[in-house]
Amino acid sequence: MHGRAIPNRFLRVNEIFDSVQGEGYWTGVPCIFVRFAGCNLNCSWCDTKYADEVNFELSPRGLFQKLTQWEVPLRHFVLTGGEPTIQDERLMMEFAKTMKAAEYTLQVETNGTNPSNWLGMCEWVTVSPKRKSKWYWEHADEIKVVYDDHTDKELIKFEKVSLPHSIHLFLQPKSNLKEEIEKCVKMIKRRPVWRLSLQMHKLISVR
């Protein structure tokens, strides 16, 4: 399934909920999350493995209507997963165009492994790159690395392709663990172009 979209007549969604963005550049911003079902990777530290389950199958228009009729009238939408880019490319493009025409803000969270033209329709692209990620600098507005004892050499690779394009750089400790936070802080002091991203939603016990 690596690098391939799911061919389907509908977009496959795990859940939809409203909360505040808990990570990265937009931390603290109220938004509506659309968690798409399925992923093309299997990271050991992933905290959303439940997203493999499909709970809704919606057309692009059906998803648009569901979101714009949400009980909380927010205008910032976060497309996350799982991995949103494995959804059907044509359907995602249609959905993104519809949302953009209605002047909603789309932020997408992706692992950066699957090239997708519809990302260019989004106002903000957050890439959490993995070692198989190759294209992330083309669309990314921020790079959010879940810190897994990365070396300076590995982080320099991200810096070289990100900084010339003014892409924001974040290091995020695994699961907010104290020892992982300490590792991130130590690395950021050594490489101050990076900023610390904590999972704030977990710290304040919200979705």
C-alpha positions in Angstrom: 0.0 0.0 0.0 3.0 2.3 0.1 2.6 5.4 -2.1 -0.8 4.4 -3.4 -4.2 6.0 -2.9 -7.2 3.9 -1.9 -9.4 3.6 -5.0 -12.9 4.3 -3.8 -16.1 6.2 -4.6 -16.1 7.6 -1.1 -13.7 9.3 1.4 -13.1 7.0 4.3 -13.2 8.7 7.7 -12.4 7.4 11.1 -13.8 10.3 13.2 -14.7 14.0 13.2 -14.4 16.2 16.3 -13.8 19.7 17.4 -11.0 20.7 19.8 -7.9 22.9 19.8 -4.8 22.1 17.8 -2.3 20.6 20.3 0.9 20.4 18.2 3.2 22.5 16.1 2.8 26.0 14.7 -1.0 26.3 15.3 -1.0 25.1 18.9 -4.0 26.5 20.8 -6.1 27.3 17.7 -9.7 26.0 17.8 -10.5 23.7 14.9 -12.4 20.8 13.6 -10.4 17.6 13.0 -11.2 15.1 10.2 -9.3 11.9 10.9 -9.1 9.9 7.7 -8.9 6.1 8.0 -5.9 4.1 7.1 -2.1 4.6 6.9 0.7 3.4 4.6 3.1 3.1 7.5 3.2 1.3 10.9 5.2 3.4 13.3 5.8 1.7 16.7 5.1 4.9 18.6 1.9 5.8 16.7 -0.9 6.9 19.1 -3.7 6.7 16.5 -3.6 3.1 15.4 -7.3 3.0 15.9 -7.6 5.2 12.8 -7.4 2.1 10.6 -11.2 1.6 11.3 -13.6 3.2 8.8 -16.6 4.7 10.6 -17.9 7.0 7.8 -17.9 6.8 4.0 -18.7 10.1 2.5 -18.7 11.8 -0.9 -16.7 15.0 -1.1 -19.9 17.0 -1.0 -21.3 14.9 1.8 -18.2 15.5 3.9 -18.3 19.2 3.1 -21.9 19.4 4.3 -21.2 17.5 7.5 -18.4 19.8 8.4 -20.1 23.1 7.5 -23.2 22.1 9.5 -21.1 21.2 12.6 -22.6 22.4 15.9 -19.4 24.5 16.5 -19.0 27.0 13.7 -15.2 26.9 13.3 -13.4 27.8 10.0 -10.1 26.0 10.6 -10.1 22.4 9.6 -7.3 19.8 10.2 -7.2 16.9 7.9 -5.3 14.2 9.7 -5.1 10.4 10.1 -3.9 7.8 9.7 -2.5 9.3 6.5 -4.8 11.6 4.5 -2.9 11.2 1.2 -3.8 7.6 0.7 -7.4 8.6 0.1 -8.6 8.8 -3.5 -6.7 11.7 -5.1 -9.6 12.8 -7.3 -12.1 12.8 -4.4 -9.7 14.7 -2.1 -9.1 17.3 -4.8 -12.8 17.8 -5.2 -13.2 18.1 -1.5 -10.3 20.6 -1.1 -11.6 22.8 -4.0 -15.1 22.9 -2.4 -13.7 23.9 1.0 -11.4 26.5 -0.6 -14.3 28.0 -2.6 -16.2 28.5 0.7 -13.1 30.2 2.2 -12.4 27.7 4.9 -8.8 27.1 6.2 -7.4 23.7 5.5 -4.5 22.3 7.4 -3.3 18.8 6.5 -1.0 16.6 8.6 0.9 14.0 6.6 3.9 11.7 6.8 5.3 13.1 3.5 5.7 9.7 1.7 2.9 10.0 -0.8 2.9 12.8 -3.5 -0.6 14.4 -3.7 -1.6 17.3 -5.9 -4.5 18.3 -3.7 -2.0 19.4 -1.0 -1.5 22.5 -3.0 -5.1 23.5 -2.3 -4.4 23.6 1.5 -3.4 26.7 3.3 -1.0 24.9 5.7 0.8 21.6 5.3 2.3 19.9 8.4 4.7 17.1 7.5 5.9 14.7 10.1 8.6 13.1 8.0 9.7 9.5 8.3 12.9 8.0 6.8 11.0 7.2 3.6 9.7 10.7 3.2 11.2 12.4 0.1 9.0 15.2 -1.2 8.0 17.0 2.0 9.7 20.3 1.2 7.6 20.8 -1.9 4.4 21.6 0.0 5.4 21.8 3.7 4.9 24.9 5.8 6.2 23.2 8.9 8.2 20.0 9.6 7.3 18.3 12.8 9.8 15.6 13.7 8.8 13.1 16.4 12.2 12.8 18.0 13.5 9.3 18.0 17.2 9.8 18.9 17.9 11.5 15.6 21.5 12.5 15.1 22.7 16.0 14.2 23.4 14.7 10.7 19.8 13.6 10.2 18.4 16.9 11.4 20.8 18.8 9.2 19.2 17.0 6.2 15.8 18.5 7.2 17.4 21.9 7.8 19.1 22.1 4.4 15.8 21.5 2.5 13.6 23.5 4.9 15.3 26.7 5.9 15.7 28.1 2.3 11.9 27.9 2.0 11.1 29.4 5.4 9.6 26.1 6.6 9.1 26.0 10.4 11.0 23.2 12.2 9.7 21.5 15.3 11.0 18.6 17.4 8.3 16.7 19.3 9.1 14.2 22.1 7.4 10.8 22.0 4.3 10.7 24.1 5.3 13.7 26.2 7.5 11.4 28.3 9.9 13.4 30.6 13.0 11.7 29.4 12.0 12.3 25.8 11.3 16.0 26.5 14.8 16.3 28.1 16.3 14.8 24.9 14.5 17.2 22.7 15.4 20.2 24.8 19.1 19.2 24.8 19.0 18.8 21.0 17.3 22.1 20.5 19.9 23.9 22.6 22.5 22.5 20.2 20.5 23.2 17.1 18.4 26.4 17.9 16.7 26.6 14.5 14.3 24.0 15.9 11.4 24.7 18.3 9.8 22.4 20.9 6.4 21.0 20.1 4.5 19.2 23.0 1.2 17.4 22.6 -0.6 20.1 24.5 -4.0 18.4 24.1 -2.7 15.5 26.2 -1.3 17.8 28.9 -4.7 19.6 29.3 -6.7 16.4 28.8 -8.8 17.3 25.8 -9.2 15.4 22.5 
